[in-house]
Amino acid sequence: MCRNLLYFVFVLVFCLASSMPAANIIFISGAYDDNADGEPDDQSWIDLLEANGYTVDESFRNQEARTLDDDKIAALNAADLIIFSRNSDSGNYASDATEITQWSSITAPMILKSVHTARSSRWLWVNTDTLPNYSDSAIDILETGHPIFAGIPNGAQITDGAVGPSTFVGITDMGNGTVLAQVEGQDATWIAEWETGVEFYPGSGQFAGGPRLIFCGGTQEAIPDIGRGEYNLTPVGEELFLNAVRYMLGGPREEAYGPSPADGVLVADTWINLSWAPGDFAASHNIYLGDNFDDVNDATQDSELFRGNQDTLFYVAGFPGYAYPDGLVPGTTYYWRIDEVNDVEPNSPWKGDVWSFAIPPKTAYAPIPADGSENAALNVTLNWTAGFGAKLHYVYFGEDFDEVNNATGGLPQGIATYTPGTLKLAKTYYWRVDEFDAAATHQGEVWSFTTLGAASGPNPANGVVDVNPVQTLTWNAGAVAASHEVYFGTDADALKNATKSSPEYKGPKALGEESYDPGTLMLNTAYFWRIDEVNGTDTDSPWPGNIWSFTTGNFFAIDNFEDYNSGDNQIWYSWHDGLGYGVPGIDPYFAGNGTGAAVGDETTASFTEETIVYNGLQSMPVVYDNNKQGYSKYSEVDLTLRSDRRNWTAEGFVELSLWFRGDPANAAEPLYVAIADTTGAPAVVVHDDPAATTINTWTQWIIPLQAFADQGINLTNVDKIAIGLGTQGNITTPGGSGKMYFDDIRLNRPVNVAGE
């Protein structure tokens, strides 16, 4: 495509000039998708960092770090922390001695998770090429007082072998570095560090330009089942990794951390000993404990959930004389919070995070197949986790919900598995497990699954709310389907009993045409649909499908950016920018709108932004440059509306809303929205904050539609919407540059509309 070179030059210049220095953590990765799931294998590491409040700069993620120049080195040196992902090819980062020295000389702290890169044939951190792979690994902590291990028990299992093995350094001689932990029972280093200025090992000739840490995490790939550098930490391993990140960033920890038990785990007992690691300034600790998240989060010392102030680092609950003296209740989730106190510090107390643990229920839980699963094997074996204290299990299984729900008198069994025998194709089955704990029988809930052969993968997903009223329904064909029969309506019972003579029947669909367009739907309305699979050669055909549902929202989506792809619906085909696309005389073609805007991202599978997203899986990235030679001195992207999206007065809409996100490194330029009807000039509304482009959190902008009507726009026939940076129409006065993200452009009704 002709736009590629223009785009990469435009984006690369912007990224190197402005985005990198503002980042907190630079994440270096090859962005490989070896397991072919549609996203880089190491995406979850970035998600974890962002979920913990860190800003992650991905400018070096798509092999941009394979070669270094002065601009890239400056950006790396300016980072607060560099994390080098296991999702990499070590040979691409050590082409010659000069390049190795460049990496060694980086002054920013670095966590290296790719130990392939550390070996003596690459960066010369460790004097070995031996790199064993281990699964389900337990840690042997050597430096027990090190802050990385706060709240981490020695011998804890850090990696989850069900995801895949990690690669470790096959020796424990780190030269001039310090081994902090090794793999339990193995001569293999797990975590090691080097101080600034030291030679990594005698004779390596490479010196640490800043603090360096090896942290072995992320999977050794086994394509196609296991990707390169997939997230494979247990909850304890996750806390260890976050401890390592905090340690390398070098900042003080004001809040309590390192909860034990780890946040969110199940505790199979009716008492508990809570412990934690103290904040750096703590003299004592205020303890809050209860069974409601909001109550614990909002509690003060006047609350009954305040359990006291103490200087010790543990608290017992579930014993006489302590909180919950009669014992913790099975099936209950408990929440706790530790506030750090130091009366001589003006910022004390420091409010802590709310952590949780749960006592397993007395009923069976965690069914396999999961409740509502599709495409179960015809010879499936059912599994579950036994209820708290369960001694025997009573299993009920059948094709009718009510029969299974009301069944009694089952035979007891001692194992938590059940094999129902060979099942039917495309059939929904129901099952229930009652647990007997020697004192009472605890009736379980009814679970269900559907066997192979039924239509599956409904889109919208079953039960989802806030669906756009312009929505094409799609599904995945059953294994033996030759065609499909579509049923759709607003009555669940009618859908369940509908036949081809019912009004809910919407006609057949051929195999390969797994979609149905119901037209524009009503707002705030529940809809139900069913796909029956047909194969005329089978006497059981058609196979009735499950009843799926969704509910439309109180809005109309102008664009949520979820449908764009790298095929025939590329984002710049709809949102026009200054670059344009295509070749003159060939359809599709757009010459560009003459402004300094570039929409889209050619490095992702969908050509949209797939990481910095407000809602769903995709958002619209827009690079702006208001001093670009040969272009106007403002940047704008515009969308011509489809006919079914032009009447902005329908359904009582009163406002336009959109979400945006910028970056502190962006130049402060006016942010505006312009709309036009088919008869005249556009109406422009400018955001109140002149520095909106520098806001680096998702921010909603609500614009009353009256603001456009007051400028003469016919809201019943809106033809085009544009988003711009700068002053629309400016062709003389230079401005700045940056990158913005936009998501969920909607028309909203008043919040007090009936049915809200």
C-alpha positions, -999 to +999 in steps of 0.1 A: +000+000+000+014+034-010+008+050+024+033+027+043+065+046+038+049+080+045+033+066+076+064+050+091+085+081+085+058+103+101+052+081+131+089+072+137+100+109+137+072+117+161+079+088+185+116+094+187+112+131+191+085+133+217+069+101+231+098+081+245+112+106+270+078+109+287+075+072+294+080+057+329+089+022+317+102+014+282+092-021+272+115-038+247+100-066+228+098-083+194+060-082+196+060-118+182+026-136+181+039-172+180+007-186+194-013-168+167-040-155+192-041-120+176-018-101+200+019-102+210+026-131+233+039-109+261+009-084+261-001-095+296+031-082+311+023-047+298-013-051+310+000-059+345+023-029+346-005-005+334-030-020+358-005-011+386-003+025+376+028+025+354+030+042+320+045+018+295+063+032+264+060+007+236+081+026+211+107-001+211+083-029+210+082-038+174+119-046+168+127-008+169+155-017+194+174-040+170+196-011+160+205+019+181+212+055+171+218+086+191+181+094+194+172+059+206+201+058+231+190+092+245+154+079+249+166+048+266+188+068+290+159+091+299+137+062+309+129+055+346+132+017+339+138-005+309+122-040+308+136-063+281+110-089+273+115-127+268+095-120+236+127-114+216+154-129+194+186-123+212+207-124+180+191-092+169+206-072+198+242-082+196+254-079+161+289-066+170+310-054+199+299-018+193+263-026+197+269-047+229+288-018+244+260+006+235+235-016+255+259-020+284+264+018+286+227+026+289+224+045+322+187+037+330+179+007+353+172-024+333+153-057+340+164-084+316+139-112+313+155-127+282+185-146+296+194-157+261+206-121+257+227-122+289+249-151+279+286-149+270+278-151+232+256-120+234+258-092+260+284-109+282+265-105+315+271-141+325+299-165+315+278-193+302+257-204+272+238-230+293+202-221+296+179-248+310+141-247+309+120-255+340+083-256+347+063-252+379+094-238+394+099-231+431+123-204+443+153-207+466+158-172+481+195-166+489+193-129+500+163-132+523+165-096+535+164-081+500+133-059+493+124-079+462+114-107+485+091-088+509+061-110+514+075-138+493+078-171+511+109-192+504+101-222+483+071-206+467+061-217+432+067-186+411+059-199+376+029-218+363+040-247+342+005-251+327+013-220+307+048-230+298+084-233+311+108-204+318+144-203+307+170-198+335+207-192+336+224-226+340+250-215+366+250-196+399+283-178+393+273-143+384+309-129+384+308-094+399+270-096+403+250-110+432+227-141+429+195-132+448+176-164+441+180-196+423+157-224+411+150-247+441+171-279+437+189-267+406+222-250+399+204-223+380+201-186+387+166-170+388+173-134+400+207-116+400+217-080+401+247-058+392+256-024+406+263+005+383+299+006+370+309-030+377+323-054+350+297-081+347+323-109+352+361-107+351+373-105+315+338-098+300+349-063+290+313-050+296+304-027+324+269-019+338+260+016+328+232+015+354+215-009+378+210-043+361+187-072+372+181-106+356+145-118+363+137-151+346+100-149+336+080-155+304+077-187+285+102-206+263+081-208+231+069-241+217+051-229+186+022-230+180+010-240+215+032-217+236+042-182+225+074-164+231+075-148+265+039-155+275+029-144+310+035-175+332+036-162+368+016-175+397+000-148+420+031-150+443+053-147+412+034-116+401+040-100+435+077-109+432+079-093+398+061-061+409+085-060+439+114-061+414+099-033+393+095-011+424+130-019+436+145-010+402+126+022+401+142+032+433+113+050+449+102+046+486+072+024+494+048+044+515+020+019+516+020-016+530+026-043+504+034-080+500+001-094+514+001-130+527-020-147+517-016-132+483-044-110+471-074-129+457-065-165+468-087-192+483-079-202+519-092-236+528-097-230+565-120-210+589-092-190+605-063-170+590-031-153+598-027-121+577+007-107+573+023-080+551+055-060+544+056-025+559+059+008+540+092+025+543+080+051+569+056+030+589+058+031+627+026+012+632-004-002+612-041+004+612-060-028+603-094-030+586-112-063+579-147-070+566-167-089+540-177-059+517-151-042+495-167-008+496-171-008+534-134-018+539-122+007+513-142+035+529-136+025+565-121+049+591-110+044+627-146+052+638-158+022+618-166-012+633-143-027+606-113-010+623-095-038+640-069-018+659-035-002+656-004-023+662+033-024+655+035-061+646+032-073+610+005-100+614-031-102+624-052-133+632-089-136+624-114-165+629-104-173+666-121-164+699-108-130+710-102-118+674-123-107+645-149-133+636-145-153+668-169-180+656-147-187+626-147-174+590-177-184+569-173-208+539-183-192+507-174-157+518-149-133+504-131-111+530-114-078+523-086-062+543-066-031+543-035-019+561-029+018+566+006+028+575+010+052+604+038+074+616+027+104+637+058+124+630+052+123+592+028+150+579+014+126+552+005+099+576-015+077+575-009+062+541-040+044+530-033+009+517-048-012+489-078-034+496-067-070+494-090-101+495-091-137+503-120-162+501-131-192+520-143-219+496-180-226+497-195-258+511-210-264+476-191-277+447-174-250+425-151-244+395-169-268+371-151-283+341-164-277+314-171-242+327-207-232+331-221-222+297-192-238+278-196-246+241-181-273+219-177-299+246-165-333+235-191-360+231-171-382+256-165-354+281-156-361+317-170-337+342-148-323+370-153-299+398-136-287+430-151-302+461-169-280+485-153-270+518-152-301+540-170-323+515-168-361+520-192-374+493-207-361+461-241-366+445-242-360+408-274-352+388-272-350+350-297-345+322-311-326+292-337-306+311-329-277+336-359-282+358-354-320+361-318-316+371-326-287+394-353-306+413-337-341+413-331-360+445-319-394+457-287-396+437-260-421+445-230-410+465-195-411+452-161-403+466-143-387+436-149-353+421-153-365+385-182-380+366-184-395+331-219-393+316-212-416+286-214-407+249-235-376+244-255-362+215-243-337+190-252-300+194-270-306+227-272-286+259-268-306+290-273-296+327-256-310+358-256-305+395-233-317+423-245-318+459-218-320+486-221-340+518-197-329+546-207-356+572-232-331+589-254-319+560-259-320+523-253-288+504-272-285+471-252-271+443-262-248+415-271-262+380-244-258+354-246-263+317-225-270+286-232-276+249-216-303+229-198-301+197-220-294+167-240-264+179-235-229+167-212-211+191-192-178+196-222-154+195-213-118+188-226-098+206-216-121+235-244-138+253-259-115+281-239-084+271-254-050+277-249-015+261-249-029+226-250-004+197-285-004+181-268-009+147-253-043+152-247-072+128-250-106+146-223-132+139-216-167+151-193-197+145-207-226+125-212-260+142-189-288+133-214-306+110-236-277+099-244-274+062-265-243+067-282-223+094-317-211+104-319-177+121-344-168+149-346-133+164-370-113+186-377-097+219-394-126+238-372-153+252-400-179+255-412-172+220-376-177+207-373-210+226-405-224+210-403-208+176-405-228+144-401-218+108-437-207+107-431-182+136-425-145+131-392-149+150-379-170+121-357-147+099-347-172+072-318-195+062-281-187+060-257-207+039-226-222+054-199-194+052-225-167+058-226-167+096-241-133+100-275-116+103-283-078+101-315-071+121-315-034+111-316-005+135-328-017+169-346+000+197-326+015+225-327+000+260-342-032+248-334-068+254-331-090+223-330-128+220-317-149+191-311-185+182-292-203+155-303-238+145-278-259+126-289-279+096-275-309+078-300-327+056-280-360+057-285-364+095-318-375+109-314-354+140-311-322+119-319-294+125-302-290+159-319-262+179-294-237+192-291-220+226-311-188+233-286-160+233-294-125+245-281-089+245-295-055+255-290-023+236-277+007+253-291+042+257-268+056+230-260+053+193-224+046+184-211+068+156-179+047+158-164+024+184-135+014+161-140-023+167-147-034+131-116-020+113-091-046+100-062-049+076-085-062+048-113-044+031-122-022+061-090-004+069-095+026+092-081+052+068-108+041+042-133+057+066-114+083+086-096+104+061-063+121+070-035+141+054-017+110+040-046+094+021-043+059+006-042+039-026-031+047-061-048+073-083-073+057-107-076+026-085-105+021-061-103+027-032-083+059-034-081+091-013-056+118-020-055+131+016-072+161+031-041+183+031-037+185+069-009+172+091-029+143+105-020+105+101-046+081+113-041+044+121-011+022+130+004+000+104+022-021+130-009-038+144-030-065+129-061-042+126-042-010+117-058+005+148-044+010+183-048-023+202-032-016+235-042+020+245-079+014+244-108+028+265-134+002+256-133-030+236-102-041+217-094-012+194-092+026+194-082+052+168-046+066+170-040+100+153-005+115+149-007+153+144+020+176+130+010+212+126+043+223+111+046+197+084+061+209+052+037+210+023+006+206+046-019+229+063-008+240+098-036+220+115-044+183+116-078+168+110-094+134+104-129+132+091-156+105+087-185+107+062-215+092+079-236+063+067-272+071+059-285+053+091-263+075+113-272+110+100-304+118+119-290+130+153-324+140+166-338+104+165-345+087+198-342+119+217-304+123+215-291+154+232-253+151+233-223+139+214-196+122+235-162+108+228-132+096+248-097+109+242-062+104+256-030+123+249+005+124+263+024+149+285+051+150+257+025+163+232+025+199+221-005+217+235-028+223+206-066+230+206-087+199+203-119+204+184-148+185+169-165+198+137-197+185+121-213+194+088-246+188+071-250+187+033-258+223+028-230+245+043-199+251+063-191+229+094-198+239+129-168+237+153-167+232+190-133+235+208-124+217+240-123+240+271-088+228+281-062+243+257-038+216+269-062+187+264-036+170+241-013+165+271-038+146+293-025+110+295-056+093+310-088+085+291-111+115+293-147+118+282-157+150+263-195+157+262-208+182+237-244+193+237-259+189+202-274+223+207-239+238+204-239+226+167-276+235+161-269+271+173-243+273+145-269+264+119-263+227+115-293+206+105-291+178+130-315+156+111-291+153+082-255+153+095-232+144+067-197+144+083-178+145+116-142+156+120-118+156+149-089+181+148-058+194+165-050+231+160-071+258+145-093+245+116-084+263+084-050+276+096-025+274+067+002+299+079+010+298+116+031+267+126+021+246+156+033+215+174+031+178+171+020+148+191-001+116+191-037+112+203-061+083+208-099+084+204-126+058+213-164+054+216-179+083+197-216+082+206-249+101+206-265+099+240-300+104+253-307+123+285-299+102+316-335+105+329-351+089+298-377+063+309-362+029+312-328+042+326 
